Every structure is written in C-alpha cells, then in structure tokens.
C-alpha cells in the first residue's frame, strides 16, 4: 500500500514538471508564429506600386506599328467558371494540320501576334489560336488579376477542349511570359495534352541565368511584397494574393497610342505566379515534349546565349535558333522566326 502511494506521488510530481515545459513550448510556438506573420505582413506593407517614369527597357514599335490587313476578330468562349474569355483563330486550310495555341507576352494581348499567326497558318503548317489571357485584352473583368494560382492553365485547357478537332495534334507555345506559361502548362496537370512546344524568347525564372536584371528595365517586381506574400502562401494563406506584385514600364508613346487602353500595367501576385514556370522551373522544362526555342541575339530582356545550356541540361529534346540582330519584340514578326516555327511543326 505504501509502495502504491509513492508511485502515485511520483506520477503527480512528473506531471507537474511537464506542465511548465509544455506551456513554454506553446508560448514559444505562438511567439514564433507571431513573428513570422509580423515579418510577412511588414514586408507586404513596406512596398506599394509606384508611378513609373514612362520609358521602359523594351522597344515596343514592333507591336504597335501599322497592321497589315484587318486582324482576325476576337471570338468568345466560356471557361469552366462561367467567365467569357476571348481568342483569335487562323485556319491553315488543311484538314490534317496540327493546332498551335500560342500565348502572348506580359502586359499585352493577342493582337500583337496577329502577323505571326497569319504567316504560320498561311504556310499550311498549323491552325493557330491566339488567346487573350484572363485579365488582359480590350475589356477584361479585372485587368491584371485572376482568381487563383493556376487558373491560366485551366483556362487554356478549356479553350483547347473547345477549338481542338477530334484527334488533332496539339502544339503549345508562347512569347516571353507566354513562353513561360507554355512551359508551366507542359509541367502541370494538362501537360500530356501537348505533343510539341514552340517558345519565342521565353521567361524561365528570376533565378535562371537567362534573365537580365528587371528583364532589361521592363519589369519592376515589388520584391519585398512578393517575399511576404510567398511566406503567407507557404502556410496556405492566400487572402492577399490579389495585391499587385509587379509593374511594367510601358513607353508613354504606347500608353498614349490607339492601343494604350489595352495595356496591362501591373499584375497581382496570383496572376504573376501563374504566368511563369514553377519555382522548380527545371522540372517543368524536363516535362516538355519536343520543342523549338527561337530568340534574338540582341534581346534586351533575356540572355539568348544562355537558353541552350540551361534547358538542354534538363531536357535534351530541344532545338535552338538564335537570330542575329533581333530584339525581344522584333523576333515576333521576323520572317526567320515564322519560317523556323513552320519547319519545326512540319518536321514533327
């Protein structure tokens, strides 16, 4: 009986010692969480969008010059959430032609790629579709914003499901950030849909050796805000993802021009994240099917000579063509680029 009492007393004393330890751990955890939130929110609050000088690092004249002929009309389609989005369509005239869905670059929309799409379709290489991504174009519901990270991929899958003919080979492609989204698409849930890819001077990742500082003066990321929002997203807090995370330095001549009202000058965190390969960008590159990459040697945003070394290490299925003397936007309408794309598609 005495032994039993001593045992009970021992348990009580042991429990008494554990109580303060557990309380200290809980207090430490609460303080750590508080500090984490304070740092994240402080970083977010410490940086806001600014008025840019009005002269960016890119020459936009290739995208805002006189159009040759009437551009293809925007056509509506309904995405899975009921939103009405738009695209332009260019038929090759061949019943057995593959489909190329080609994505525009940051800040702009499908109209700037009308000439390229016409040339490829006229060659008979592919039917071409140019989407205006959600948050872009003449009259988006919320310019520069989407509803959640990954929505672009869902929208593209919905569009492909509508415009693709039964059994038609799918090519995914894009320019600049649009090329980055094409890479992301290949590395995501819908990657198996694409049998080939076409990339014009694609954005890979901010840590990739291809990227010049601030994309040559074009992109102005709100870095502290991005870090804070990334911290919150790491613990699945997404309520502030609507906040602007990056701005673009459009030349004032573009903003004052006839298409100035269609420019998208800033992106939310969730849109900007959705418009590029994932943080493990090499895994997205590795998931790509056979692809062609075309860039200009004088690209102001990206280092063209670095594409092949970094991408071939992750994926050996790429062809690379660097066109001498062309800038980031000049490559879009360069005859050499259209010819290279048509030849690549026909050779698949």
C-alpha positions, 0 to 999 in steps of 0.5 A, a space after each residue: 500500500 505504501 509502495 502504491 502511494 509513492 508511485 502515485 506521488 511520483 506520477 503527480 510530481 512528473 506531471 507537474 514538471 511537464 506542465 511548465 515545459 509544455 506551456 513554454 513550448 506553446 508560448 514559444 510556438 505562438 511567439 514564433 508564429 507571431 513573428 513570422 506573420 509580423 515579418 510577412 505582413 511588414 514586408 507586404 506593407 513596406 512596398 506599394 506600386 509606384 508611378 513609373 517614369 514612362 520609358 521602359 527597357 523594351 522597344 515596343 514599335 514592333 507591336 504597335 506599328 501599322 497592321 497589315 490587313 484587318 486582324 482576325 476578330 476576337 471570338 468568345 468562349 466560356 471557361 469552366 467558371 462561367 467567365 467569357 474569355 476571348 481568342 483569335 483563330 487562323 485556319 491553315 486550310 488543311 484538314 490534317 494540320 496540327 493546332 498551335 495555341 500560342 500565348 502572348 507576352 506580359 502586359 499585352 494581348 493577342 493582337 500583337 501576334 496577329 502577323 505571326 499567326 497569319 504567316 504560320 497558318 498561311 504556310 499550311 503548317 498549323 491552325 493557330 489560336 491566339 488567346 487573350 489571357 484572363 485579365 488582359 485584352 480590350 475589356 477584361 473583368 479585372 485587368 491584371 488579376 485572376 482568381 487563383 494560382 493556376 487558373 491560366 492553365 485551366 483556362 487554356 485547357 478549356 479553350 483547347 477542349 473547345 477549338 481542338 478537332 477530334 484527334 488533332 495534334 496539339 502544339 503549345 507555345 508562347 512569347 516571353 511570359 507566354 513562353 513561360 506559361 507554355 512551359 508551366 502548362 507542359 509541367 502541370 496537370 494538362 501537360 500530356 495534352 501537348 505533343 510539341 512546344 514552340 517558345 519565342 524568347 521565353 521567361 524561365 525564372 528570376 533565378 535562371 541565368 537567362 534573365 537580365 536584371 528587371 528583364 532589361 528595365 521592363 519589369 519592376 517586381 515589388 520584391 519585398 511584397 512578393 517575399 511576404 506574400 510567398 511566406 503567407 502562401 507557404 502556410 496556405 494563406 492566400 487572402 492577399 494574393 490579389 495585391 499587385 506584385 509587379 509593374 511594367 514600364 510601358 513607353 508613354 508613346 504606347 500608353 498614349 497610342 490607339 492601343 494604350 487602353 489595352 495595356 496591362 500595367 501591373 499584375 497581382 501576385 496570383 496572376 504573376 505566379 501563374 504566368 511563369 514556370 514553377 519555382 522548380 522551373 527545371 522540372 517543368 522544362 524536363 516535362 516538355 515534349 519536343 520543342 523549338 526555342 527561337 530568340 534574338 541575339 540582341 534581346 534586351 530582356 533575356 540572355 539568348 546565349 544562355 537558353 541552350 545550356 540551361 534547358 538542354 541540361 534538363 531536357 535534351 529534346 530541344 532545338 535552338 535558333 538564335 537570330 542575329 540582330 533581333 530584339 525581344 519584340 522584333 523576333 515576333 514578326 521576323 520572317 526567320 522566326 515564322 519560317 523556323 516555327 513552320 519547319 519545326 511543326 512540319 518536321 514533327 
